[in-house]
Structure formats: C-alpha cells, structure tokens
Amino acid sequence: MTLIVIAVTSASLVLGAMWGLFGRLPRRVEGFLIAMAGGALIVSVMSELVTPAGETLHPFWLTVMVGLGAGLFVWLDTAVERKVGEDSGAGLLLAITVDGIPENLALGVALIGAGPMEVMALAGSIFLSNLPEAAGGARDMREDGMSRKRSLTLWIGTAGLLSLAALIGNVALVNVGDSWLAMIRAFAGGAVAASLATEVFPKAYREEHHGTGIAVALGLIIAHLLGLMGGGGG
C-alpha cells in the first residue's frame, strides 16, 4: 500500500509536468485547479501535519518548528526569485520539493499499518495537489525558455526524490521517537503553509482571480471528504 501512494505521488508530478509541457488547457482552468489544490492542502497541513504534531510537541516547540519550516522555504524561494525571476516555474518546483521532503518522510511513517481506505484517501489528496502545481510550474519553465526535455527531467528527478523520502520514512523512521516525528511534521507544515502563501495562491490568482475563492472552497470540501473516506476527521 505504501508503494501505491509512492507511485501516485510520482505519477502526479510527472503527468502534471507533461500536461504543462504538451497540453493545451486554458490558463484560467489551470489557475482554478491550482487554487483547488491549495484549498486541499490547507486541510492536509492541519489534519496530517500540524494537529498530529501538536499532540506530541509543547506549543513552544511546535511554533519553533513550524516557523523554521516556513522560514527555510521563504529564504530558498527568495533566492530562487533573485536568480531566475519571480514568475518562474522554478518557484513551484521549489515549493513542491521543500515542503514535500519532510511531508513525505512523515507520510511514509503514517502509512505503516494503514488500511486500504486510508491509503486511497492519502493517494487522492496527493494526486489532487501535485498534478496542477506541476503542470503550472512546467509550463512556466517552458515559457522561460527551458527545453521540454530539461524541464521534464527536473520534474522526474523531483518525483524520484520525494518517492525516496517516503520510502525512507516508511523503512528507516519506523522506530524514531514520537517527538522527532512530530518535529518533522511541524517543519513540513510550516513549509507547506509558506508555499501556499507565496507560490500557490498568488499564481492561481494571477491566472483566474475571479474563480480562486470558489476553487479554494471546493478544494477544502474535497480534501475533507477524502479524509472522511480515510477514516479521519478531514
């Protein structure tokens, strides 16, 4: 079941990149889908990362780790903007990578002993969030002059890196203490929150600002329903 989720994670990034590089979907539709993915991630960051971490960590350390995750993402995102430009697809690639590594480490541990419905819910949430983000990022890379081959290679490499992180979490972190796992979750939560504020929602608003609010709300509901299917509270 862990391999199913890992395969979905990888497939969503690669398929999204191919969609962005070779597809013809209108920008407004892509913006709507990116906003919907962001809405789903709002639910995920709380129910799968911050809330579980808060059950173990003292509020002070929870705040510190969330702040470190957000701070690292903002620092890296700023560095990327200075090098390649604010509207480059590299920003979304960075967002997926920086928040994805600790998130997938925690995901790998969470999947230990998970039932089929939980696996389906997690796989659905990951697919929903990764697909349009990868599509938008890959398309921007192409418009910035990067070749399709190089862009696709970068996204395939990112998919492989995140898959490796999930495997490490599932195998190597089985016996890690609850406090360490909680810190990983909190760090990931901060990175995800920062990526939503600085990369995901601004891009969605630029593409389809009138429909962004509706798309975010729809993403919230979809993620909540997936959480219920997985046996959680959303």
Buried (B, 14 or more C-beta within 10 A) or exposed (E): BBEBBBEBBBBBBBBBBBBBBEEEBEEEEBBBBBBBBBBBBBBBBBBBBBEBBBEBBEEEBBBBBBBBBBEBBBEBBEEBBEEBEEBBBBBBBBBBBBBBBBBBBBBBBBBEEBEEBBBBBBBBBBBBBBBBBBBBBBBBBBEBEBEBEEBBEBBBEBBEBBBBBBBBBBEEBEEBEEEEBBBBBBBBBBBBBBBBBBBBBBBBBEBBEEBBEBBBEBBBBBBBBBBEBBEBEB
